[in-house]
Every structure is written in C-alpha cells, then in structure tokens.
Amino acid sequence: MQPITRCLKRKLDWRRTFSQSTRHDIVKDVRQLEDRIIPKYQETPSTDLLCLQWPSPPRNILLTKKANAPNVTASLLEYATHIHTTYPGTSLVFEPHTATSIADALPFDIYAPLSDSSSIPTSNSLLPQKIDLTCTLGGDGTILRAAALFASAPSPPPILSFSMGTIGFLGEWKFAEYKRAFREVYMSGAEAGAGSSVAMEEPSTHDSARRPHERSVKAPNEHNDDDDNGRGLTGWSSIRGKAMGPARGARVLVRNRLQVGVFARDGSRVSASAADQASPPSPPSTSAADSDIYALNEVLIHRGRDPHLAIVDVFVGGRHLTEAVADGMIVSTPTGSTAYALSSGGSIVHPLVSSLLLTPICPRSLSFRPLVLPANTPVTLRLSEKNRAREVEVSVDGVRRSEGMGVGMEVRVRGEEIRGGRGQWVGGVPSIVRGAIGAESMTGDDHWVGGLNGLLKFNYPFGGEA
C-alpha cells in the first residue's frame, strides 16, 4: 500500500499547486509593446466626416468596459477572443483592474500598465504612446473614462464604441455588429489586394484550426504551403476578404475637446493633489502640472454642499462679460451639449460645429442665457471676492478635484486646436461612426439625428407616439 499512498500524495500535491497558481504571468506590461501607429485622417468631398487611413495595420488595441456589469464582461471576453483569433499580430491591452479580473478566462497573453513588480497597477501615462486603437463596451460614461486616459495627450487614438449602457448617445455600434465594425476599422487604408480575393466572411472553426493564431519562427530557407513567396501571412495579408482600398475607409467624426487649466491667485498653475493621483476613479493623466488637460464633455464649477450661490466673474476673450450668481457654471463642447449643459437649459449643438458653450446652472437672474462661442475663444471663470464660501468644487468630465477652487483662483478654458500647421488633423477625439466612406448609400445614416429622436425624445409629443 505504500507505493499507492505515495502516488496519491504526489497527485494531491500537483492539484494543490495548480489551484493556487495565478495567471499574473500572462498579464504583461505595456512597456513591452512597440510604440503606437499614428493614422491619418483624410477629408472627403462627399461628407463632412473624415476617412481613417492606417499606414500599417493597428497592433495595440485597448479594450475598456462598463464597470460592474457581468453581461458586458462576457461580451468583452467574446470580443477579445475574436480579435486575437482573427487578427494575428494584435496585442490586447486592458486597464489594470480589468486585466487581473479576466486573465484566468483568456488563454493568451494580455497587457496592462503595471509597475516593476508586474502585479501592482501603475500610471496610465504610457498608454498615449502605445495604443493604436481604443474600443469601449458600455455607455457614454465608459467613453468618457476611455477619453480621460488620454487627457494629457494632444493626439489620442481613434475610439470604436459599442453601445451597451443606459442611454448610449455617443455609442455608434451595436455589439452584435462587432465583427464587421472591427474589420472595417482594421482594414481602413489597406491597399487593394492586401487581403485575399475571397468574399468577406468569418473563418469557420475548421479554418481557424488550420491557421495558427501566432506567427511561427521559421528558418531562412524553410517554406510552407500557407506562405506567400516564403513569407508568412501577417497584418492585412492575413485577413480573409477583399481590402477596402484607398478610396474606402472607416468614417471618423473628430470630437472637439476643451483645454483646461486651473490657476492660483498669483497666476501659477495648480496641479491635482496626491489624493487625486492615487484615487482609482480619477484618471492619472489629469494631474499633469506643466500643461493643460483635455476634456471631452465639460468643465464644471459648482457651489457643492455650500448653501450659498456661487459668485463667479466670467471673462470672454480677455474681457469681463458678467458677474454670474448661480449654483455654478458649465463650459462644454458640442459633444457635452447633450449632457449636464442640456439639463441646465443649454443649446444642443452638432459635434461638427466648432464651438464651446457657456451655460449657467440655476442662475439668479432670469436674463442670464446660455451662450455659444467660437471654439478658439478663451473663457476664464474666476471665483469672486464676494463669494460667501471660501471655495467651490471643480469637475472635469465628471471627475471632481479633491481640492476645491478658492477665492481669486481661475479656471481657464478654450477649445483645442485640432488642425496642425500643415492642415493635418492632429487633435480631438477621433470617433468611428457607422458606414464606410465610399459605401453605396450614405443617405439617412446620421447617428446624431437618430439619437435626438430615439434616445433624447426630441420634441416628443404629449399623450401620443412620435
């Protein structure tokens, strides 16, 4: 019986080792990835939207999801598996808390911003130089959080968003369309002939089993029947289906952002506190002390818990406009015009209109109306000496600063420059919208108008159907 006992003990030891092992080794640091591929955005004569043009296939894909939503997590795993299986050479990047929670469910390596210990999350400051494309699964809050990861980056990567939230006004795609949507973005800019001439279809299980998911290393003289002229199919050449060609590409709506800076009474720039840097909900990039940060929706000054109205001096273009006595003030982008500004009585502005909105929150004066200003107009909000409270709250895209804004301090805002010196599109948040440039039918496909009617119930009649 002794040999049998020793054998059973050996099996139990193996099972105990397996059950206690972790898969942290498959969560790798984003430092190991190559730097990002920067695409170009070309103007087209048939639409005001731009055409996405990759110089080479995107490699580093950031996936973000709605928090505390098990159904979204299941969709994220399905989406990640599809990308890894169908698009060789891509690397999937997740936020640290997401990566550690799904690592056991994915049979391949994933990436996240990690510290030197490879298990403790660190700053996301490396993401702007590593990420080629961002994909969001969730609602508008998920898109804002993804954009906040690049709040200090002058040129963020394009965002492909799937609407899986409560309203999803900014989300362009249904998750059921994820195969088509990702392929449209991935192949945008590929020359004709980059893909095979087989009609576009998803590979079957048998095809996937025959084709390896990862590139294999071959000897210089080794040849494989699956190779083309002795070279393995990678990137665009590995994707089944016709290439979209240079005349067709994914449509891009560049959403304007705000440049926001907080300044002390003496004019010096004020950075976020250490508490802001350590707080998980706050984007680490918003603590940059030597430059402005970018906001996709709005910057907000609010009286907070203080019972007294805030008194704010408003300057437009360097000139004093008014002394606002209100619960607060909102400076928003056209994208943010359907958020808090809308609830405060502000105008709805199409995201293609280059502008910024100045909206009071519950003003004391009935004649204080919202304003729409050119995007390059500098706006300064200064907390007046008359303010009865010693400070007010400041929030950027829903993230509240732990330290408030004191009397005499200023918030300086203006629209971001989205065109470079040579007329190239370099700023803003490039958002992938439905339908490819050059498609047969482009009429009637305006997500913004559909969102006003279907989601916001614009001019919805009382007592009946729209």
C-alpha positions in Angstrom: 0.0 0.0 0.0 2.9 2.4 0.5 3.6 3.0 -3.3 -0.1 3.7 -3.8 -0.1 6.2 -0.9 3.0 7.9 -2.3 1.4 8.2 -5.7 -1.9 9.7 -4.3 0.2 12.2 -2.3 2.0 13.2 -5.4 -1.3 13.7 -7.3 -2.7 15.8 -4.4 0.4 18.0 -4.3 0.1 18.6 -8.1 -3.6 19.6 -7.7 -2.8 21.9 -4.8 -0.1 23.7 -6.8 -2.4 24.1 -9.8 -5.3 25.5 -7.8 -3.1 28.0 -6.0 -1.3 29.2 -9.1 -2.2 32.6 -10.6 -2.2 33.8 -14.2 -0.5 37.1 -13.5 2.3 35.9 -15.7 0.1 36.3 -18.8 -0.7 40.0 -17.8 2.3 41.7 -19.3 3.4 45.3 -19.0 2.6 47.7 -21.9 6.2 48.8 -21.8 7.0 45.6 -23.8 4.8 46.8 -26.7 6.0 48.8 -29.7 5.1 52.4 -30.0 1.8 53.3 -31.5 1.0 53.7 -35.2 -0.4 57.1 -35.9 -3.1 57.1 -38.6 -4.0 60.0 -41.0 -7.5 61.4 -41.4 -8.3 62.5 -44.9 -11.1 64.8 -46.0 -13.6 63.5 -48.4 -15.7 65.5 -50.9 -19.0 63.6 -50.2 -19.3 64.2 -46.5 -18.0 66.4 -43.6 -16.7 63.3 -41.9 -13.1 62.2 -42.3 -11.6 58.9 -43.7 -9.4 56.8 -41.5 -6.1 55.8 -43.2 -3.7 53.4 -41.4 -0.1 53.4 -42.8 0.1 49.8 -41.5 -2.3 47.5 -39.6 -3.0 48.6 -36.0 -1.3 46.4 -33.4 -2.0 47.6 -29.9 -5.8 47.6 -29.0 -7.1 49.0 -25.8 -10.3 47.4 -24.6 -12.4 49.2 -21.8 -15.7 48.1 -20.4 -18.6 49.3 -18.3 -17.9 48.5 -14.6 -19.9 46.1 -12.5 -21.8 44.6 -15.5 -21.3 40.8 -15.8 -23.0 40.7 -19.2 -20.6 43.3 -20.6 -17.7 41.3 -19.2 -18.9 38.2 -21.1 -19.1 40.3 -24.3 -15.6 41.6 -23.6 -14.2 38.1 -23.5 -16.0 37.2 -26.7 -14.7 40.3 -28.4 -11.1 39.8 -27.2 -11.1 36.2 -28.3 -12.3 37.2 -31.8 -9.7 39.8 -32.2 -6.9 37.5 -31.0 -8.1 34.7 -33.2 -8.9 36.6 -36.4 -6.2 39.3 -36.5 -2.7 37.9 -36.0 -0.1 40.3 -34.6 -2.6 42.3 -32.5 -1.9 42.8 -28.8 -4.8 43.4 -26.4 -4.4 46.0 -23.6 -6.8 46.4 -20.6 -7.0 48.7 -17.6 -5.2 47.0 -14.7 -8.3 46.1 -12.7 -9.9 44.6 -15.7 -6.8 42.6 -16.7 -6.5 41.0 -13.3 -10.2 40.0 -13.2 -10.3 38.4 -16.7 -6.8 37.0 -17.0 -7.9 33.5 -16.0 -10.7 33.4 -18.6 -8.4 34.2 -21.6 -5.9 31.5 -22.9 -3.5 34.1 -24.3 -1.3 36.9 -23.1 -2.8 40.3 -22.4 -1.2 43.6 -21.5 -1.9 46.3 -18.9 0.0 49.2 -17.3 2.0 47.6 -14.5 4.6 48.5 -12.0 8.0 46.9 -11.8 6.5 44.2 -9.7 4.3 43.1 -12.6 1.3 42.9 -10.3 0.6 46.3 -9.0 -1.1 48.9 -11.2 0.9 52.0 -12.1 0.2 55.2 -14.0 -1.5 55.0 -17.4 0.9 57.6 -18.8 2.4 55.1 -21.2 -0.9 54.5 -22.9 -0.8 57.5 -25.3 2.5 56.4 -26.8 1.5 52.7 -27.1 -2.2 52.4 -28.0 -3.2 52.4 -31.7 -7.0 51.9 -31.2 -9.4 52.1 -28.3 -12.6 50.0 -28.1 -15.2 50.7 -25.5 -18.0 48.4 -24.4 -20.5 50.3 -22.3 -22.3 53.7 -22.2 -21.3 57.3 -22.5 -19.5 57.1 -19.2 -17.3 54.4 -20.5 -16.3 56.5 -23.5 -15.6 59.5 -21.2 -13.4 57.3 -19.0 -11.5 56.0 -22.0 -11.0 59.5 -23.3 -9.8 60.6 -19.9 -7.0 58.0 -20.1 -5.6 60.3 -22.8 -6.5 63.6 -21.1 -2.9 64.8 -21.4 -2.3 63.6 -24.9 -2.6 66.1 -27.7 -3.4 63.3 -30.3 -5.4 60.4 -28.8 -6.0 57.2 -30.8 -9.4 56.7 -32.6 -12.2 55.2 -30.5 -14.6 52.4 -31.6 -17.5 52.4 -29.3 -20.2 49.8 -28.7 -23.4 50.9 -27.0 -24.0 48.7 -24.0 -25.0 51.3 -21.4 -28.2 53.0 -20.2 -28.6 55.6 -23.0 -25.6 55.3 -25.2 -26.0 58.6 -27.1 -22.3 58.6 -28.0 -22.1 54.9 -28.8 -22.2 54.3 -32.5 -22.4 50.5 -32.9 -24.4 47.6 -31.5 -22.3 44.9 -30.0 -23.9 42.3 -32.4 -22.0 44.2 -35.2 -18.6 43.9 -33.6 -17.1 41.6 -36.3 -18.0 44.0 -39.1 -17.1 47.1 -37.1 -13.6 46.0 -36.1 -12.8 44.7 -39.6 -13.9 48.0 -41.1 -11.6 49.9 -38.8 -8.7 47.4 -39.1 -8.7 47.3 -42.9 -9.2 51.1 -43.4 -6.4 52.3 -45.5 -5.3 48.8 -46.8 -4.4 48.9 -50.5 -6.4 46.8 -52.9 -5.0 43.3 -52.9 -3.8 43.5 -49.3 -6.4 40.9 -48.4 -7.3 37.8 -50.3 -10.0 37.9 -53.1 -12.3 35.6 -51.2 -15.7 37.2 -50.5 -15.8 38.6 -47.0 -16.8 36.0 -44.4 -15.9 34.9 -41.0 -13.5 32.0 -40.8 -15.0 28.7 -39.8 -13.8 26.6 -36.9 -12.1 24.3 -39.3 -10.2 27.2 -41.0 -9.2 28.6 -37.6 -7.9 25.3 -36.5 -5.7 25.1 -39.6 -4.3 28.6 -39.4 -2.1 29.3 -36.4 -3.0 32.3 -34.2 0.5 33.4 -33.7 3.4 33.9 -36.1 5.8 31.0 -36.1 9.6 31.4 -36.4 11.0 29.7 -39.4 14.4 29.0 -40.7 15.5 31.3 -43.6 15.2 28.5 -46.2 12.1 26.9 -44.7 8.9 27.2 -46.9 5.3 26.5 -46.0 2.4 26.0 -48.3 0.5 28.6 -46.4 3.2 31.2 -47.1 3.2 33.6 -50.0 6.6 33.6 -51.6 8.1 32.1 -48.5 6.7 34.7 -46.2 4.0 34.1 -43.5 0.7 36.0 -43.9 0.5 38.7 -41.3 -1.3 42.0 -40.9 -3.6 42.9 -43.7 -2.5 40.0 -45.9 -3.7 37.5 -43.2 -7.3 38.7 -43.3 -9.8 36.9 -45.4 -11.9 39.1 -47.7 -11.3 42.0 -50.1 -9.4 45.0 -48.9 -11.4 48.2 -48.6 -8.9 50.1 -50.8 -7.7 53.6 -50.5 -11.0 55.1 -51.8 -12.9 53.5 -49.0 -12.3 53.6 -45.3 -13.9 53.9 -41.9 -15.7 57.2 -41.2 -14.4 59.4 -38.5 -16.0 62.2 -36.5 -13.4 64.2 -34.7 -14.9 65.4 -31.5 -13.5 68.7 -30.1 -12.1 68.8 -26.6 -11.5 71.6 -24.1 -8.1 72.7 -22.9 -8.5 73.3 -19.2 -6.1 74.8 -16.7 -6.5 75.8 -13.0 -4.5 78.7 -11.8 -3.9 80.2 -8.3 -4.4 83.8 -7.4 -0.8 84.7 -8.3 -1.2 83.2 -11.8 0.7 80.0 -11.2 -0.7 76.7 -12.4 -2.3 74.4 -9.9 -1.9 70.7 -10.3 -4.0 67.9 -8.8 -3.2 66.7 -5.4 -1.6 63.4 -4.5 -5.0 62.1 -3.4 -6.3 62.7 -7.0 -3.4 60.7 -8.3 -4.0 57.7 -6.0 -7.8 57.6 -6.4 -8.8 54.8 -8.8 -11.7 56.7 -10.4 -9.6 59.7 -11.3 -7.5 59.4 -14.5 -3.8 59.7 -13.5 -3.1 61.9 -16.5 -5.3 64.7 -15.1 -2.6 65.5 -12.5 -0.2 66.9 -15.1 1.3 70.1 -13.6 3.1 71.5 -16.5 0.3 71.5 -19.2 -3.4 71.8 -19.7 -5.6 68.8 -19.6 -8.3 67.9 -22.1 -12.0 67.4 -21.5 -14.3 65.7 -24.0 -17.6 66.8 -22.3 -17.3 69.8 -20.0 -15.6 71.6 -17.1 -17.9 72.5 -14.2 -17.7 74.9 -11.3 -20.4 74.2 -8.7 -21.1 75.5 -5.2 -21.2 71.9 -3.9 -22.6 71.4 -0.4 -22.5 75.1 0.5 -26.0 76.6 0.7 -25.0 80.0 -0.8 -25.0 80.7 -4.5 -21.5 80.9 -6.1 -20.4 84.3 -7.4 -18.1 83.9 -10.5 -16.6 86.5 -12.7 -16.8 85.5 -16.3 -14.3 86.7 -18.9 -14.7 86.0 -22.6 -11.8 86.8 -24.9 -10.0 88.6 -22.1 -12.9 91.0 -21.4 -15.2 90.9 -18.4 -18.6 89.6 -19.5 -20.6 89.3 -16.4 -20.7 88.5 -12.7 -22.5 85.2 -12.5 -24.6 84.5 -9.4 -25.7 80.9 -9.8 -25.3 77.3 -8.5 -22.4 77.0 -10.9 -21.1 77.4 -14.5 -20.5 74.9 -17.3 -18.2 75.3 -20.2 -18.8 72.4 -22.6 -18.0 71.1 -26.0 -20.6 70.3 -28.7 -20.3 66.7 -27.5 -21.1 67.8 -24.0 -24.1 69.9 -25.1 -26.3 66.8 -24.6 -25.0 66.2 -21.1 -25.2 68.4 -18.0 -25.4 71.6 -20.1 -28.7 70.2 -21.7 -30.2 69.6 -18.3 -29.3 73.2 -17.4 -31.1 74.7 -20.3 -28.2 74.9 -22.8 -28.4 74.6 -26.6 -28.0 71.3 -28.4 -25.0 71.7 -30.8 -24.0 69.3 -33.5 -20.5 67.8 -32.9 -19.3 69.1 -36.3 -19.8 72.7 -35.2 -16.5 74.0 -33.9 -17.7 75.8 -30.8 -17.9 75.9 -27.0 -20.9 76.5 -24.8 -21.1 78.7 -21.7 -24.1 77.7 -19.6 -25.2 78.9 -16.1 -26.6 76.4 -13.6 -29.8 77.8 -12.0 -28.8 81.5 -12.3 -30.4 84.1 -10.0 -31.1 86.4 -12.9 -33.7 85.4 -15.5 -31.9 87.3 -18.2 -28.7 85.2 -17.9 -29.0 83.0 -21.0 -26.6 80.3 -22.3 -24.0 81.3 -24.9 -22.5 79.6 -27.9 -19.0 80.9 -28.7 -16.3 80.1 -31.3 -14.1 77.2 -30.2 -10.9 79.3 -30.1 -12.4 81.8 -27.7 -10.6 81.8 -24.3 -13.0 81.7 -21.4 -11.9 82.4 -17.8 -14.0 81.7 -14.7 -12.7 83.4 -11.5 -14.2 82.9 -8.1 -15.1 86.4 -6.9 -14.0 88.0 -3.7 -17.7 88.5 -2.9 -18.3 84.7 -2.8 -19.5 83.9 0.7 -18.0 80.4 0.7 -14.2 80.2 0.6 -14.1 77.6 -2.2 -16.3 75.8 -4.8 -16.0 72.4 -6.5 -14.3 71.9 -9.9 -15.0 68.8 -12.0 -13.6 67.8 -15.4 -15.6 65.3 -17.3 -17.3 64.2 -14.1 -14.1 63.7 -12.2 -14.2 66.1 -9.2 -10.9 67.6 -8.0 -10.2 66.7 -4.3 -9.1 70.3 -3.7 -11.6 72.9 -4.5 -11.2 76.3 -6.2 -10.5 79.1 -3.7 -11.4 82.8 -3.9 -9.3 84.5 -6.6 -8.4 81.3 -8.4 -9.2 80.8 -12.1 -10.3 78.1 -14.5 -9.1 78.9 -18.0 -10.8 77.1 -20.8 -10.6 77.2 -24.6 -11.2 74.9 -27.5 -8.5 72.5 -28.5 -6.6 73.1 -31.8 -7.4 70.1 -34.0 -5.6 71.1 -37.1 -1.8 71.2 -37.4 0.4 73.6 -39.1 0.1 71.8 -42.5 -3.6 71.4 -42.2 -3.4 67.9 -40.9 -5.9 66.6 -38.3 -3.9 66.1 -35.1 -6.2 66.8 -32.1 -9.7 66.0 -30.9 -11.1 62.5 -30.2 -11.5 60.6 -33.5 -14.7 58.6 -33.1 -15.5 55.8 -35.5 -19.1 56.2 -36.9 -21.2 53.8 -38.8 -20.8 53.2 -42.5 -17.6 53.3 -44.6 -16.5 56.2 -46.8 -17.3 55.2 -50.4 -20.2 52.9 -49.5 -23.1 52.6 -51.9 -25.6 54.5 -49.7 -24.7 57.3 -47.3 -28.0 59.0 -47.0 -30.2 58.8 -43.9 -27.4 57.4 -41.7 -26.9 60.2 -39.2 -26.5 58.7 -35.7 -26.7 62.2 -34.1 -30.2 62.9 -35.5 -31.3 59.3 -34.7 -30.0 59.8 -31.2 -32.0 63.0 -30.7 -35.2 61.3 -31.8 -34.8 57.8 -30.4 -32.8 58.4 -27.2 -33.5 62.0 -26.1 -37.1 62.0 -27.5 -36.5 65.4 -29.1 -39.9 67.4 -29.3 -41.7 64.2 -28.2 -45.5 64.9 -28.3 -47.5 64.7 -25.2 -50.1 61.9 -24.9 -49.1 60.1 -28.1 -46.5 58.4 -30.2 -43.8 60.4 -32.0 
